[in-house]
Amino acid sequence: MLSFLRRLPLRQLLTLPYVVLVLGVALVIGGLSYVAGQRAVNDLSNQLLRETASRIALATKEHIAGAKGVLEAAFPVGVRPPEHWDEADIAAMRERFWIATSIHRNPHNYAYYGDIQGRFFGLMRHADDSAELRVRRGGTGVRSLYTFNGIHGALGPAVPEDQVFEPRQRPWFALGLEAEHNTWSPIYIDFRTHELVTTFVRRVSDADGRPEGVVATDLPLQRISDFLGKLEIRPHALAMVVEPDGRLVGISEGSPLGRNDAGQYVRLSALDVGNPLVAATFNAVKAHMTELDASEAHTGTFTASGGETMYVGYTQLRDDSGLDWWVLVMVPRSDFMGDVERGALQSALLSLLAALAAAGVGWGVLQVVARMLGQFVQSAQLVGQGRASLPLPVQRGDELGVLARSLTDMQIKLQTDALTGLTNRDTFIRALRDRFQRYNDGSRPEPFAVLFMDVNRFKAINDTLGHALGDAVLKEVAQRLQEQVRGSDRVARYAGDEFVVLLDALRGPDDAETVRDHLEAVLRQPLQSVAPLDPALAELGAAMGAAVCPADATEIGDLLAHADADMYRRKALRHGL
């Protein structure tokens, strides 16, 4: 080796160390960058999948949430069934059912009632101001159809149906009579729309508590597939909602329905939909459906038939009326790692170019390249650790810049609530955990507190003024809270209309009470977003509970639970419960 070096001309001898050094440094930095980027992508992909599965579950819950309210409005608990089915009874039911189908007209535009004598009353809304009555006053014969406009509009002429509709022979009627509580029917295919539908039913009893009839409303499920199809997750992502046996409720690609050999519509299972990735995703999750905590979103991996690794996120959607669905989200590993791998390739090319340039320009070029790559590695490592990174070199237009911007955007989205701009739940929990750690190790021994609140009568705003205005209320509440706390405090949206505040470095437990009283006073001020439309609803206020560490709790879960319980205690005292 020494003899070889001695034979080299001086120019080559001086250039060779630069070339070797640049190549060596570039290879090490490229390897570290790739490993750090891979680690960061793995962490962020799991969080993204959990967030997406939870988002789908929340949207699905919102889609079905109105069913209970529809039944309660159509047939409030305690209201006795009609006795005579005369004009007065029909008029009373017409008014209630119009109101019921106004609560969530889309999707709950049809509410109906059948009794054990075979009589039937149904109201279907076609638009905001038009509807159709379907009435069968006796236990035999066909139904009469009436069209009308407005809640008290005159009925059009009666039009008899072509076929006899016998409510007592319908599955929803038998199910409602047998069930003691609100119950979802099995999913079926509507014979008119050829869409998946489930029916929400409740038994109606007479004055002596004996079953008299069943009130019901239909819930079309096509909007679930429409919602899944519009989600922008990753280029090759797949999302679906399934029953535990694999039958599809909704899917982002294709349809949950197919046709048999006779041309009839049939429900499809994840196992026979024709897409091997759908079947593989369900099979990967199926084994865990009886093992996991249904309240949490989970992630995992499986290997597809082609050998590619797939990431999957999943969570259960269940209610007390028998609903039991699962939300599944699948993303190929290549969708996450493409930027990392392209960045690694670019690093290799840059290494070669840097080596060639070093022969001409020398140490100066080496210093510039090494400094740039060092900054990128440092930032990638911090992101991979789940910590706030230094500003990434996003000014570049190559694959490294794409990766840097992707990591930065993913970190921001995962830490921020998209609606309010506040810290999201996961980030708040991490901040609270860090505060506990600093308290326990003595670096921040001052007491601190958590405030837990929800907006009073928020559901009333959504139901009467719409979800868009409800979103505006949440933004206004978030802004008010953020403006009233210190820079060291942290405000986060916890879930729905629930917010939490971390009060750092208190002088004593009374400080938390003082801040709470102040925030409650601020939130009692009329909401500017609501006041022009409904001054009564503008003065919502909020219920707010407080918990102080160490006085009330010394663990994260206990502190949050104490604050939550304190909120409900104060709410109960306020309402005299």
C-alpha angles and dihedrals in degrees: 000000000000092000089051091052091048090056093053119101114250093251092055092042091055093044098047096068090053092049093047092045094049092047093047095047092044092051093049094045092045091051093048090046092052093047093046091046091049091050092048093049092050091053095044094044091056091050092047092051092049091047092048094048090049091047092053091047091051093049091049091049089052089051093056098032096092096061096084091049091050093055093044091052094044094046112009115206108268096028108122122228119261113273106196105021088221126148092279092053092046092048092050093049091044091056094047095045091048089055091045093053089047094061095070104358090171110076100000099058097135127061125167145170133208129182136205091260090064096254119141139196124182134168121197120188115217095177141345092284105024134067145157129235122212111195135176109179097183138044093255139041133043129309122261117229122213129181122205143161124234129005093285099025120138116270118244122230117299115259115195119222120244095234135040114257110205108191094189090065095052119105092232091058095051091045093050094049092052098044120084093203141027108306138187117227122227112275114266139175115258108234093216104042098026089224132126113266136176125193127221111212140181132185118243116208133198125240091281093051095254118140109263105165149325130259118203146169129200123234115201111211102200091098089066091061090043091053093047091049092055096050113114103210109136131327096265100027122137126202131184144162115221142173117244091262091056100257111145123246095174138346135192095224124041124348136298087227133072139168129254127219090278092056094251122140115252134178116256128221125219085245096058104029090108098245111105091204091059091053092044092050092051093046090051091055100034094079091057098047093094096040107052138082103257093209094066133067114235137196135207144153137240137177119248123220091264092056097255119137115241127201116215132189123192143171138173125249112204138155137182092260097069100272112147116170134149128219115214128186122184128188125176114241089236090066089063100034099044093090092046093051093045088050091052091051091049090050089056091050091048089051091056093047091047090052091052091046092049089063089061108030102023130194098001094063090045091056094050094049095045092049092051094048092045091056091051094050092049092051094045091051092052092050090048089055091053092247129128106273131220116257106293121227092255094151089088119096098207132087092284089058091047090052092046093051092045092053092046093049093046092050092051093047092048093051099043135066105237096216103045103022090233127128110284126234099264093048091048091052090051091049091049091048090051090050090052090050092051090048093050096046091048098242090115107021095164116113117255136190144211122218116202120194145161130196115258116240092359091145089058090059092050092046097045106027102026138253093276090063089042088058089050089053091053090050092050093048090048092051093050092050093046092051093053102052132077124260090252092054123084129218120197139175104239102185136322106331093347121112132182131201127200110209108199129204103007121189090217144334091277090066090068091052090050093051091045092052090048094049092046089053091050092050092049089066111103114272110247091209092056105031097081091054104036118003091188093059092042092076096065104138122184141253111236131187128192136207126182128205122251098006096059104021143349099203130070097237093045093048093051092044091050092050091047092049091047090053093054091044091055091044090053092048091049092054095041095247 
